[in-house]
Amino acid sequence: MIKLIVTAACLTVANATSLAAQPIPVGMKVGLALYLSAAYGGLKAELIEAAQVMPEADYGFKPGPAPEMRTYGQLFAHVATGQFGTCAAIKERQTPVKARTSNAT
């Protein structure tokens, strides 16, 4: 069931990007796939905006001294890898990173 829900979300994201960028009208009946697509669209817009406002020279910025803390750039790479991983697992494919690594060896 979870696989079906996330599959629907991945497919909906691919097919409804224009709708996802806009808020869902109040009172509109919304299915799970549309809800997840809209939530993903909102989060995606916020992450893209945050990535664009940070000067490229500051992508190595860490908000604290802890060695295990990710830099700003590493955080965005982590989010992108997670998104690729989720959709690739549902589609039973390798993520682009794993496929590139497998082809290099």
C-alpha positions in Angstrom: 0.0 0.0 0.0 2.8 2.4 0.9 4.5 1.6 -2.4 1.3 2.4 -4.3 0.9 5.7 -2.5 4.5 6.8 -3.1 4.3 5.6 -6.8 1.2 7.7 -7.2 3.0 10.7 -5.7 6.0 10.3 -8.0 3.8 9.9 -11.1 1.7 12.8 -10.1 4.7 15.0 -9.5 5.9 14.3 -13.0 2.5 15.1 -14.5 1.2 18.0 -12.4 4.0 20.3 -11.8 2.0 23.4 -12.9 -0.8 22.5 -10.4 1.7 21.7 -7.7 3.2 25.2 -7.9 -0.2 26.7 -7.0 -2.1 26.4 -3.7 -5.1 24.1 -3.7 -8.3 26.1 -3.6 -10.2 26.1 -0.3 -13.0 23.5 -0.3 -11.7 21.6 -3.3 -11.8 17.8 -2.8 -8.3 16.5 -3.0 -7.1 12.9 -3.4 -3.9 11.6 -1.8 -1.9 11.8 -5.0 -2.8 15.5 -5.6 -2.2 16.4 -2.0 1.3 14.8 -2.0 2.0 16.4 -5.4 1.0 19.9 -4.0 3.0 19.4 -0.8 6.1 18.3 -2.9 5.6 21.3 -5.2 5.6 23.7 -2.3 8.7 22.1 -0.7 10.4 22.0 -4.0 9.7 25.7 -4.6 11.1 26.6 -1.1 14.2 24.6 -1.6 14.9 26.1 -5.0 14.4 29.6 -3.7 16.8 28.9 -0.7 19.4 27.5 -3.1 19.1 30.5 -5.4 19.5 33.1 -2.6 22.7 31.5 -1.2 25.7 32.9 -3.1 27.6 30.1 -4.8 30.8 30.9 -2.7 28.9 30.1 0.5 27.7 26.6 -0.4 30.5 25.3 1.9 28.9 27.2 4.9 28.2 25.1 8.0 25.9 26.6 10.7 28.0 25.0 13.5 31.4 23.6 14.3 30.3 19.9 14.6 32.3 17.8 12.1 29.3 15.6 11.3 27.2 18.7 10.3 26.5 19.1 6.6 27.5 22.1 4.6 24.7 24.0 2.8 25.7 22.3 -0.5 25.8 18.9 1.1 22.3 19.4 2.5 20.9 20.1 -0.9 22.7 17.1 -2.4 21.3 15.0 0.4 17.7 16.1 -0.4 18.1 15.5 -4.1 19.7 12.0 -3.5 16.7 11.1 -1.2 14.2 12.2 -3.8 16.0 10.2 -6.6 16.3 7.2 -4.2 12.6 7.1 -3.3 11.3 7.3 -6.8 14.0 4.9 -8.2 13.1 2.3 -5.5 9.4 2.5 -6.4 10.2 2.2 -10.1 12.6 -0.7 -9.2 15.5 1.1 -10.9 18.9 2.3 -9.8 19.3 5.9 -8.7 21.3 8.0 -11.2 24.2 8.0 -8.8 24.3 4.2 -8.4 23.8 3.7 -12.2 26.7 6.1 -12.9 28.9 4.3 -10.4 28.0 0.9 -11.7 28.8 1.9 -15.3 32.2 3.4 -14.3 33.5 0.1 -12.9 
